[in-house]
Amino acid sequence: MSKGKLYLIPTPLGEDSLQTIPAYVIEILHRLDYFIAERAKTARHFIKSTTPVKAFSELEFFELNKRTLPEELNSFLAPAKAGHDIGLLSEAGCPGVADPGADIVKIAHQQGIQVVPLVGPSSILLALMASGMNGQSFAFQGYLSPKPFELTKDLKRLESLSIKHKQTQIFIETPYRNNKLIEQAVKTLAPNTRFCIAADLATPQEYVKTKTIKDWKMSKTPELHKVPAIFLIQG
């Protein structure tokens, strides 16, 4: 018996942006009976928005998050071993990129299960595209420290890396700490360092601005409490 495939299915970055998901992705989504997602509730909400052809009672969901035990991961791919295709969904954006789904993708490769990435929105790439910063050399750094002193050190370290390697540094923050991070960045970074704030990407509320720190200090920074955002630095 041939094995099923693991489809990496992108999801919208926000409400009212289903149009960012290509039609062929939704066609594949509607064929599947098995899904791996960080939260089954979020996955069901997304699937419902696509007007599915199957009832939810026909679908099976496996949750992959910080509470998932490592020994459970192999069982999530059991349907693929039995010949069924599986869909891997992110909470928002592309599975496996700044997303726990990378663990399942790694195991799929180890077990000879074909991995099929599908086209969709990536907040990291959209922010980089819109920033006007170096798109030839860049690094995604994930989350910085939430502690003010350590955050200052992290920001200076990324600024130094950007200058040394002529490289754009990209990072994210827990949405409820966005405003504090912006305040700290404006206070910490050098006047001529460019700082990009990209929020609510691919939604009607999209906000993208790149300015030098000197210019940010002379203008009002956006209110981004609990808003999904990406930050970029180029020294």
C-alpha distance (Angstrom), angle and dihedral (degrees) to the residues before:
residue distance angle dihedral
M1 . . .
S2 3.79 . .
K3 3.78 118.3 .
G4 3.78 124.5 -112.3
K5 3.80 123.4 -115.8
L6 3.79 130.7 -108.0
Y7 3.80 108.2 -130.6
L8 3.82 116.4 -159.6
I9 3.79 101.6 -144.9
P10 3.83 118.7 -164.2
T11 3.81 119.7 -142.7
P12 3.83 131.4 -156.5
L13 3.81 117.8 -82.8
G14 3.81 91.7 -134.0
E15 3.78 146.4 -6.3
D16 3.80 119.2 -60.0
S17 3.82 93.5 23.6
L18 3.80 103.4 99.8
Q19 3.82 87.0 124.3
T20 3.82 88.4 75.4
I21 3.81 89.8 70.1
P22 3.85 111.9 83.6
A23 3.80 118.3 -121.6
Y24 3.81 92.9 -119.4
V25 3.83 89.8 58.3
I26 3.80 91.0 54.7
E27 3.82 90.5 47.6
I28 3.81 89.9 55.9
L29 3.82 91.0 43.7
H30 3.81 90.7 56.2
R31 3.81 91.5 53.8
L32 3.80 94.7 57.6
D33 3.80 129.5 94.1
Y34 3.81 99.4 -179.2
F35 3.80 128.5 59.8
I36 3.80 137.5 179.2
A37 3.80 114.5 -156.7
E38 3.78 141.3 158.2
R39 3.81 89.4 -121.2
A40 3.80 122.5 14.9
K41 3.82 90.4 -153.6
T42 3.82 92.3 58.7
A43 3.81 91.2 44.9
R44 3.79 91.8 52.0
H45 3.80 91.0 48.6
F46 3.81 90.9 53.5
I47 3.81 93.7 45.7
K48 3.82 90.7 48.7
S49 3.82 90.0 54.0
T50 3.83 89.9 58.9
T51 3.84 92.8 58.9
P52 3.82 95.9 -116.6
V53 3.80 122.3 -145.3
K54 3.81 93.9 -143.7
A55 3.80 128.5 67.5
F56 3.81 116.1 -113.9
S57 3.81 88.3 -119.5
E58 3.83 86.9 69.7
L59 3.81 93.3 54.3
E60 3.80 129.0 82.4
F61 3.80 123.8 -154.6
F62 3.80 130.9 -161.5
E63 3.81 117.8 -164.5
L64 3.81 118.9 -138.0
N65 3.80 113.4 -171.3
K66 3.81 142.0 114.8
R67 3.82 90.4 -63.6
T68 3.81 93.2 55.7
L69 3.79 113.2 107.9
P70 3.84 115.8 -130.0
E71 3.81 90.9 -124.4
E72 3.82 90.1 59.3
L73 3.80 94.6 62.4
N74 3.80 96.5 78.4
S75 3.81 90.8 55.1
F76 3.81 90.5 56.2
L77 3.81 88.4 66.3
A78 3.80 94.8 47.7
P79 3.85 92.3 102.3
A80 3.82 90.0 56.4
K81 3.79 90.7 51.5
A82 3.81 86.7 53.3
G83 3.80 91.4 53.5
H84 3.81 101.2 -95.1
D85 3.80 124.4 127.3
I86 3.81 117.1 -122.9
G87 3.80 131.4 -156.2
L88 3.81 121.8 -141.4
L89 3.80 112.7 -155.8
S90 3.81 130.0 -168.2
E91 3.81 123.9 -147.8
A92 3.80 85.8 -114.6
G93 3.79 131.9 -11.0
C94 3.78 126.8 -2.1
P95 3.83 122.4 -1.3
G96 3.78 115.7 -120.6
V97 3.81 94.9 22.7
A98 3.83 110.6 102.6
D99 3.79 82.3 -21.6
P100 3.84 135.0 109.8
G101 3.80 89.8 -123.5
A102 3.81 88.5 87.6
D103 3.83 87.6 80.7
I104 3.81 91.4 60.4
V105 3.81 92.2 45.2
K106 3.81 89.8 53.7
I107 3.81 91.8 52.3
A108 3.82 91.5 46.0
H109 3.81 89.8 57.3
Q110 3.79 90.8 48.0
Q111 3.81 90.7 52.1
G112 3.80 96.2 46.5
I113 3.81 94.8 -110.2
Q114 3.80 112.7 149.4
V115 3.81 112.7 -115.4
V116 3.82 115.6 -149.3
P117 3.85 117.0 -168.9
L118 3.81 114.2 -156.4
V119 3.80 127.1 -153.1
G120 3.80 118.7 -100.4
P121 3.81 145.9 121.8
S122 3.81 121.0 -47.9
S123 3.80 113.6 -171.5
I124 3.81 89.7 -156.3
L125 3.81 94.6 57.0
L126 3.81 94.3 38.4
A127 3.80 90.1 53.5
L128 3.80 91.7 47.7
M129 3.81 91.8 48.3
A130 3.81 91.8 51.5
S131 3.81 97.5 41.1
G132 3.79 99.7 74.1
M133 3.79 88.3 -134.6
N134 3.81 129.7 126.8
G135 3.82 108.3 -56.6
Q136 3.81 93.3 176.4
S137 3.80 95.2 66.1
F138 3.79 122.1 24.6
A139 3.80 141.4 140.5
F140 3.79 131.6 -152.1
Q141 3.80 110.1 -142.4
G142 3.82 101.6 -177.6
Y143 3.80 115.7 -148.5
L144 3.80 124.1 -1.3
S145 3.80 123.3 -147.0
P146 3.82 116.3 -69.8
K147 3.83 91.1 -146.8
P148 3.85 111.8 95.8
F149 3.81 96.6 -133.3
E150 3.83 93.3 46.0
L151 3.81 91.0 43.0
T152 3.81 89.9 56.2
K153 3.80 89.7 52.0
D154 3.82 91.2 47.7
L155 3.79 92.5 51.0
K156 3.81 93.0 49.0
R157 3.81 90.0 46.6
L158 3.81 92.4 53.1
E159 3.79 90.9 45.7
S160 3.82 89.6 53.3
L161 3.81 91.6 47.8
S162 3.80 90.4 50.0
I163 3.80 92.2 52.2
K164 3.80 95.0 42.7
H165 3.82 96.2 48.2
K166 3.84 98.6 26.1
Q167 3.78 84.1 -123.2
T168 3.80 133.4 147.4
Q169 3.81 111.9 -121.9
I170 3.81 115.8 -149.0
F171 3.81 126.9 -169.1
I172 3.78 143.6 157.3
E173 3.79 138.2 -143.8
T174 3.79 137.1 -153.6
P175 3.83 100.5 -89.7
Y176 3.80 96.1 -120.6
R177 3.83 89.5 58.4
N178 3.83 96.5 49.1
N179 3.80 96.1 103.6
K180 3.80 93.3 50.6
L181 3.80 91.3 49.0
I182 3.81 92.1 50.9
E183 3.80 90.8 48.3
Q184 3.80 91.3 50.1
A185 3.83 93.1 46.2
V186 3.81 92.7 51.7
K187 3.79 89.8 47.7
T188 3.84 96.2 45.0
L189 3.80 110.4 36.4
A190 3.81 125.8 83.0
P191 3.84 118.1 -92.6
N192 3.83 94.9 -111.4
T193 3.81 96.1 44.4
R194 3.79 111.5 112.3
F195 3.79 115.6 -128.9
C196 3.81 122.5 -168.9
I197 3.79 125.0 -161.9
A198 3.82 114.7 -164.9
A199 3.81 117.7 179.4
D200 3.81 138.6 169.7
L201 3.80 89.9 9.1
A202 3.81 118.2 -164.5
T203 3.82 91.3 13.9
P204 3.82 131.2 103.0
Q205 3.85 88.2 -103.9
E206 3.82 94.4 56.0
Y207 3.81 115.7 154.3
V208 3.83 124.8 -173.1
K209 3.81 124.2 165.5
T210 3.82 130.9 161.6
K211 3.80 118.9 -168.6
T212 3.77 138.2 150.3
I213 3.79 114.4 -98.8
K214 3.80 87.3 -112.0
D215 3.81 89.6 58.6
W216 3.82 93.6 43.0
K217 3.81 88.4 56.6
M218 3.81 89.9 56.4
S219 3.82 94.9 48.5
K220 3.78 137.6 55.5
T221 3.79 114.8 -93.6
P222 3.82 117.5 -136.1
E223 3.80 123.9 -97.5
L224 3.81 103.0 -117.2
H225 3.80 104.9 161.9
K226 3.83 107.8 155.8
V227 3.83 91.9 -5.1
P228 3.84 118.4 130.2
A229 3.80 106.6 -112.2
I230 3.82 143.8 170.3
F231 3.82 124.5 -152.6
L232 3.80 129.3 -155.2
I233 3.80 133.7 -169.6
Q234 3.77 130.8 -165.6
G235 3.79 118.4 175.5
